[in-house]
Amino acid sequence: MQTLTEEFFLLSFNSYKHTFSAWHSHPKFEYGLCAALLFEQILSGSMVFSEQKELMLNTEVQIKSIWIKELLEKIENKKHFYALFGKKHEKTLVNWLKVLKMESNELKTQTNKMLKSKNIIGEKPIKLLGMKVYTTNILQDGATLKALKDKLERAILSQTYPDLQTFMLLRLLKAAKTIDQVFVEKNAEEQKILTNNLNQLFEKDDFAATLDSLLRGLRQEELEEMTDMIETLSDVISEIGDALDGAGDGGSDGGGDGGGDGGGD
């Protein structure tokens, strides 16, 4: 099974060409990828909120992936926050998003490697005059992407959420405003229906009831632990959604993060 970050990354492939879509290099995709990673860490408890509402690494919960651990520690320990926000460099969730966006190339590269290790992404040599010039990333396992999009389409059209990860993935997809590039196999009318239904899914900002219903399938010990997080997760989803809805739409790029937007995968 893929993580939330991996699923969001996978959606940047064109299912016809089996290569990256144009939005793979768009700021909205990069912000969405950053949001997916942060949400995973908050959900796992490896990142927690202080009483001052600052987001910080939890030393009591080990981050399973070494590269994620090193990336987040590098960001937290360096001067990224001060450089961007001056003396008032609070490590809020939104500020974490902006700072992590500066490392989006690294995030894309590492997520790409993870999907390659699962044989979902492969490499194709590009030749000139019979000689290999470079390699490009290709979608190797189209069935995995199709299954993911089928799941999302069912959820959008039925107005239901099968699980918490899909719920958050749909919120990120709504913020990205890129149904046309994700569902390239659909005609304009079908894409319009998906877009309208997706927007309707998140018309209400109160996610507590939705989260409660999604968590009922957990084992009792997991449920007790997660129930305490419902309010926090509800706030996190709302805050991420609000931040991403406007990110990357104009020249400010979601708050002047100052990072480069190059591919580098």
C-alpha positions as CSV (number, residue, x, y, z in Angstrom):
1,M,0.0,0.0,0.0
2,Q,1.2,3.5,-0.8
3,T,1.5,6.3,1.7
4,L,-0.5,9.5,1.2
5,T,2.6,11.3,-0.1
6,E,3.2,8.5,-2.6
7,E,-0.4,8.5,-3.8
8,F,-0.5,12.2,-4.4
9,F,2.8,12.0,-6.2
10,L,1.5,9.1,-8.4
11,L,-1.4,11.3,-9.5
12,S,1.1,13.6,-11.3
13,F,1.6,11.0,-14.0
14,N,-0.3,11.1,-17.2
15,S,-2.1,7.8,-17.6
16,Y,-1.9,7.9,-21.4
17,K,1.7,8.9,-21.9
18,H,3.0,7.3,-18.7
19,T,5.1,10.4,-18.1
20,F,4.7,13.3,-15.7
21,S,1.9,15.7,-16.4
22,A,2.7,19.5,-16.6
23,W,1.4,20.0,-13.1
24,H,4.2,17.9,-11.6
25,S,6.3,21.1,-11.6
26,H,3.5,23.4,-10.6
27,P,3.6,25.1,-7.1
28,K,0.2,23.6,-6.3
29,F,1.6,20.1,-6.7
30,E,4.6,20.9,-4.6
31,Y,2.6,22.4,-1.8
32,G,0.2,19.4,-1.9
33,L,3.1,17.0,-1.7
34,C,4.5,18.9,1.3
35,A,1.0,19.0,2.9
36,A,0.7,15.2,2.4
37,L,4.0,14.6,4.2
38,L,3.2,16.8,7.1
39,F,-0.3,15.3,7.5
40,E,1.3,11.8,7.7
41,Q,3.7,12.9,10.4
42,I,0.9,14.5,12.5
43,L,-1.3,11.4,12.1
44,S,1.5,9.1,13.2
45,G,2.4,11.3,16.2
46,S,5.9,12.0,15.0
47,M,5.0,15.7,14.8
48,V,2.9,17.4,17.5
49,F,1.6,20.8,18.4
50,S,2.8,22.7,21.4
51,E,0.6,24.8,23.7
52,Q,1.6,27.8,21.6
53,K,0.2,25.9,18.4
54,E,3.7,25.5,17.0
55,L,4.4,22.2,15.1
56,M,7.4,20.3,16.2
57,L,9.1,17.0,15.9
58,N,8.1,14.5,18.7
59,T,11.3,12.9,20.0
60,E,9.2,10.2,21.7
61,V,7.9,8.8,18.3
62,Q,10.4,7.5,15.8
63,I,9.9,8.5,12.2
64,K,10.2,5.2,10.2
65,S,11.7,6.6,7.0
66,I,15.3,7.8,7.5
67,W,15.1,10.4,4.6
68,I,12.0,11.9,6.1
69,K,13.5,12.1,9.5
70,E,16.7,13.7,8.2
71,L,14.8,16.2,6.0
72,L,12.5,17.4,8.8
73,E,15.3,17.6,11.3
74,K,17.4,19.6,8.8
75,I,14.5,22.0,8.4
76,E,13.7,22.4,12.1
77,N,17.4,22.8,13.1
78,K,18.4,25.3,10.5
79,K,17.4,28.9,10.0
80,H,14.7,28.4,7.4
81,F,12.0,29.8,9.6
82,Y,14.0,32.9,10.6
83,A,15.1,33.5,7.0
84,L,11.5,33.6,5.8
85,F,9.6,35.1,8.7
86,G,12.2,37.2,10.6
87,K,11.9,37.6,14.4
88,K,8.3,36.2,14.4
89,H,9.4,32.9,13.0
90,E,6.7,30.7,14.7
91,K,6.7,27.1,13.5
92,T,3.0,27.0,12.7
93,L,1.6,24.4,10.3
94,V,1.2,27.0,7.5
95,N,4.8,28.2,8.1
96,W,6.0,24.6,8.0
97,L,4.3,24.2,4.6
98,K,6.1,27.3,3.2
99,V,9.5,26.2,4.6
100,L,9.1,22.6,3.4
101,K,8.1,23.9,0.0
102,M,11.7,25.2,-0.3
103,E,12.8,21.5,-0.1
104,S,10.2,20.3,-2.6
105,N,12.8,19.0,-5.1
106,E,14.3,16.8,-2.4
107,L,10.8,15.6,-1.4
108,K,9.9,14.8,-5.1
109,T,13.2,13.0,-5.6
110,Q,12.9,10.8,-2.5
111,T,9.2,10.0,-3.2
112,N,10.2,9.0,-6.7
113,K,12.8,6.7,-5.3
114,M,10.3,5.0,-3.0
115,L,7.9,4.3,-5.8
116,K,10.8,3.0,-7.9
117,S,11.6,0.6,-5.1
118,K,8.0,-0.7,-5.3
119,N,8.4,-1.1,-9.1
120,I,5.6,1.4,-9.7
121,I,7.9,3.9,-11.4
122,G,10.7,2.9,-13.8
123,E,13.3,4.5,-16.1
124,K,13.4,4.8,-19.8
125,P,16.6,5.6,-21.7
126,I,16.4,8.4,-24.2
127,K,18.7,7.9,-27.2
128,L,20.1,10.2,-29.8
129,L,21.7,8.6,-32.9
130,G,21.6,5.3,-31.1
131,M,23.4,6.5,-28.1
132,K,21.9,6.9,-24.6
133,V,21.7,10.6,-23.7
134,Y,19.7,10.4,-20.5
135,T,17.0,8.6,-18.7
136,T,13.5,9.7,-17.9
137,N,11.0,8.5,-15.4
138,I,8.0,6.5,-16.6
139,L,5.0,5.0,-15.0
140,Q,5.8,1.3,-15.0
141,D,2.7,0.0,-13.1
142,G,-0.3,1.6,-14.8
143,A,-2.7,-0.7,-12.9
144,T,-1.8,0.9,-9.6
145,L,-2.6,4.4,-10.9
146,K,-5.8,3.2,-12.5
147,A,-6.9,1.6,-9.2
148,L,-6.2,4.8,-7.3
149,K,-8.1,6.9,-9.7
150,D,-11.0,4.5,-9.8
151,K,-11.2,4.7,-6.0
152,L,-11.1,8.5,-6.1
153,E,-13.8,8.7,-8.8
154,R,-16.1,6.4,-6.8
155,A,-15.6,8.5,-3.7
156,I,-16.3,11.7,-5.6
157,L,-19.4,10.5,-7.4
158,S,-20.9,8.7,-4.4
159,Q,-20.0,11.6,-2.0
160,T,-18.5,9.2,0.5
161,Y,-15.0,8.7,2.0
162,P,-13.7,5.1,2.2
163,D,-10.9,5.9,4.6
164,L,-9.0,8.7,6.2
165,Q,-6.2,8.7,3.7
166,T,-8.6,9.0,0.8
167,F,-10.4,11.7,2.6
168,M,-7.2,13.8,2.8
169,L,-6.1,12.9,-0.7
170,L,-9.4,14.3,-2.0
171,R,-8.9,17.5,-0.1
172,L,-5.5,17.9,-1.6
173,L,-6.8,17.2,-5.0
174,K,-9.5,19.8,-4.6
175,A,-6.9,22.4,-3.6
176,A,-4.8,21.5,-6.6
177,K,-7.7,22.3,-9.0
178,T,-6.4,19.8,-11.5
179,I,-9.1,17.3,-12.2
180,D,-8.5,17.8,-15.9
181,Q,-4.9,16.6,-15.6
182,V,-5.5,13.8,-13.2
183,F,-8.5,12.4,-15.1
184,V,-7.2,12.9,-18.6
185,E,-9.2,10.0,-19.9
186,K,-12.5,11.8,-19.1
187,N,-14.1,14.2,-21.5
188,A,-14.8,17.9,-20.5
189,E,-18.3,17.2,-19.3
190,E,-17.2,14.3,-17.1
191,Q,-14.4,16.4,-15.7
192,K,-16.8,19.2,-14.9
193,I,-19.1,16.7,-13.0
194,L,-16.1,15.4,-11.0
195,T,-14.9,18.9,-10.2
196,N,-18.4,20.0,-9.0
197,N,-18.9,16.9,-6.9
198,L,-15.5,17.2,-5.4
199,N,-16.2,20.8,-4.4
200,Q,-19.5,19.8,-2.8
201,L,-17.7,17.2,-0.7
202,F,-15.9,19.9,1.2
203,E,-18.5,22.6,1.4
204,K,-18.9,22.0,5.1
205,D,-15.8,22.9,7.2
206,D,-16.8,20.7,10.2
207,F,-14.9,17.5,9.6
208,A,-15.3,16.1,13.2
209,A,-18.3,14.0,12.3
210,T,-16.7,12.7,9.1
211,L,-13.5,11.8,11.0
212,D,-15.4,10.0,13.7
213,S,-17.2,7.8,11.2
214,L,-13.9,7.0,9.4
215,L,-12.2,6.0,12.6
216,R,-15.0,3.5,13.7
217,G,-13.3,0.7,11.7
218,L,-10.2,0.8,13.8
219,R,-9.3,-1.6,16.6
220,Q,-10.4,-0.5,20.0
221,E,-7.0,0.5,21.2
222,E,-6.3,2.4,18.0
223,L,-9.8,4.0,18.2
224,E,-9.2,5.3,21.8
225,E,-5.9,6.9,20.7
226,M,-7.3,8.4,17.5
227,T,-10.5,9.7,19.1
228,D,-8.3,12.1,21.2
229,M,-6.9,13.5,17.9
230,I,-10.2,14.1,16.1
231,E,-10.3,17.8,17.0
232,T,-6.7,18.3,16.1
233,L,-7.0,16.5,12.8
234,S,-10.1,18.4,12.0
235,D,-8.3,21.7,12.6
236,V,-5.3,20.4,10.6
237,I,-7.4,19.4,7.6
238,S,-9.2,22.8,7.6
239,E,-5.9,24.7,7.9
240,I,-4.1,22.8,5.2
241,G,-7.1,23.1,2.9
242,D,-7.4,26.8,3.4
243,A,-3.6,27.3,2.9
244,L,-3.5,25.2,-0.3
245,D,-6.6,26.6,-1.8
246,G,-4.8,29.9,-2.5
247,A,-1.2,28.5,-2.9
248,G,0.4,28.8,-6.2
249,D,-2.4,30.7,-7.9
250,G,-0.5,34.0,-8.3
251,G,2.9,35.5,-8.1
252,S,3.1,35.3,-4.3
253,D,3.1,31.5,-4.6
254,G,1.3,31.0,-1.3
255,G,3.1,33.5,0.8
256,G,6.5,34.3,-0.7
257,D,8.4,31.1,0.1
258,G,11.3,32.2,-2.1
259,G,12.1,28.6,-3.1
260,G,12.9,27.4,-6.6
261,D,10.4,25.3,-8.5
262,G,12.7,23.3,-10.6
263,G,12.0,19.6,-11.4
264,G,15.3,17.8,-10.5
265,D,13.7,14.4,-10.2
